[in-house]
C-alpha cells in the first residue's frame, strides 16, 4: 500500500528506524511507525537529516521525527517487506552521520 501524499500526511514519527543506502545513491529511512503498532514504513529518498534533533526530510517533502535509537535490523526487515528480498539485499545500512555528510556533499561536476 502506498503512503498518502506528503500534503495529506506531512509528518510521520518512526521508532526502531535506520537508514538504508541503495545502489542508486539514494538513502531511505525505514522503521516502524510510532502511531501504529508494528506498521512498517520506508521513505522516499532523504534530502536532509539531523539525527541529534531527531528530524529528517525526504524528496516528497514529508518530515520524519526519529524517535529513539536506530535499529538496522528492523530497518532491513521493513525493506524486505516493502521492496521484496531481492531488492532489499542490494541495500546496506549507513549511520545518520554518514547520511548527513553525503547529503551535504556538493554534486560532482562529472555526474549527471
Phi, psi and omega per residue, in radians:
X1 nan 2.321 3.137
X2 -1.385 2.602 3.087
X3 -1.264 2.647 3.051
X4 -1.140 2.780 3.122
X5 -1.026 2.703 -3.093
X6 -1.055 -0.528 3.134
X7 -1.259 -0.372 3.070
X8 -1.556 -0.476 3.126
X9 -2.417 1.400 -3.003
X10 -1.271 -0.348 -3.113
X11 -2.432 2.463 3.086
X12 -2.350 2.389 3.062
X13 -1.739 2.302 3.120
X14 -2.042 2.424 2.963
X15 -2.018 2.824 3.141
X16 0.835 0.879 -3.021
X17 -1.692 2.857 3.042
X18 -2.724 3.001 3.117
X19 -2.053 2.253 3.138
X20 -1.989 2.313 3.094
X21 -1.648 2.223 3.104
X22 -1.671 2.655 3.131
X23 -0.983 -0.409 3.112
X24 -1.206 -0.262 -3.065
X25 1.765 -0.246 3.088
X26 -1.235 2.535 3.091
X27 -2.028 2.365 -3.073
X28 -2.202 2.481 2.954
X29 -1.413 2.507 3.019
X30 -2.491 2.474 3.139
X31 3.056 -2.846 -3.136
X32 -1.890 2.385 3.091
X33 -1.137 2.352 -3.141
X34 -1.259 -0.443 -3.063
X35 -1.639 -0.069 -3.121
X36 -2.409 2.081 -3.052
X37 -0.998 2.098 3.032
X38 1.032 0.436 3.089
X39 -1.615 2.007 -3.112
X40 -1.327 2.709 3.117
X41 -2.574 2.409 3.015
X42 -2.233 2.358 -3.004
X43 -1.571 2.960 2.874
X44 -1.259 -3.135 -3.057
X45 -1.064 2.433 3.090
X46 -1.216 2.501 2.991
X47 -2.095 -0.343 3.137
X48 -2.724 2.488 3.038
X49 -2.568 2.419 3.018
X50 -2.379 1.532 -3.061
X51 -1.123 -0.577 3.133
X52 -1.084 -0.645 3.104
X53 -1.532 -0.151 -3.123
X54 1.229 0.700 -3.081
X55 -2.328 2.556 3.030
X56 -2.645 2.755 3.067
X57 -2.368 2.546 -3.101
X58 -2.006 2.981 -3.113
X59 -0.981 -0.552 3.139
X60 -1.251 -0.230 -3.085
X61 1.679 -0.056 3.134
X62 -1.293 2.473 3.074
X63 -1.767 2.480 3.106
X64 -2.088 2.359 2.952
X65 -1.684 2.199 -3.113
X66 -1.743 1.942 -3.030
X67 -1.811 2.188 3.103
X68 1.360 -2.924 -3.070
X69 -1.479 2.687 3.055
X70 -1.093 2.678 3.102
X71 -2.468 1.589 -3.072
X72 -1.065 -0.581 -3.134
X73 -1.125 -0.808 3.118
X74 -1.155 -0.710 3.117
X75 -0.999 -0.769 3.126
X76 -1.153 -0.724 3.103
X77 -1.050 -0.738 3.095
X78 -1.078 -0.741 3.129
X79 -1.091 -0.716 3.115
X80 -1.065 -0.768 3.136
X81 -1.162 -0.756 -3.080
X82 -1.308 -0.755 -3.018
X83 -1.829 -0.220 -3.027
X84 1.535 2.665 -3.035
X85 -1.036 -0.772 -3.062
X86 -1.049 -0.764 -3.141
X87 -1.312 -0.598 -3.100
X88 -1.217 -0.580 -3.069
X89 -1.210 -0.250 3.097
X90 -1.509 -0.040 3.077
X91 -1.645 2.852 3.029
X92 -2.558 2.592 -3.110
X93 -1.278 2.543 3.011
X94 -2.326 2.783 -3.140
X95 -1.343 2.774 3.085
X96 -1.069 -0.638 3.127
X97 -1.143 -0.749 3.097
X98 -1.101 -0.730 3.108
X99 -1.065 -0.789 3.137
X100 -1.032 -0.796 -3.139
X101 -1.110 -0.719 3.118
X102 -1.119 -0.683 3.141
X103 -1.210 -0.455 -3.136
X104 -1.527 -0.205 3.138
X105 -1.140 2.366 3.033
X106 -1.193 2.564 3.136
X107 -1.122 2.543 3.119
X108 -1.244 2.402 3.096
X109 -1.207 -0.181 -3.123
X110 -1.648 -0.050 -3.123
X111 -1.825 2.601 3.087
X112 -1.325 nan nan
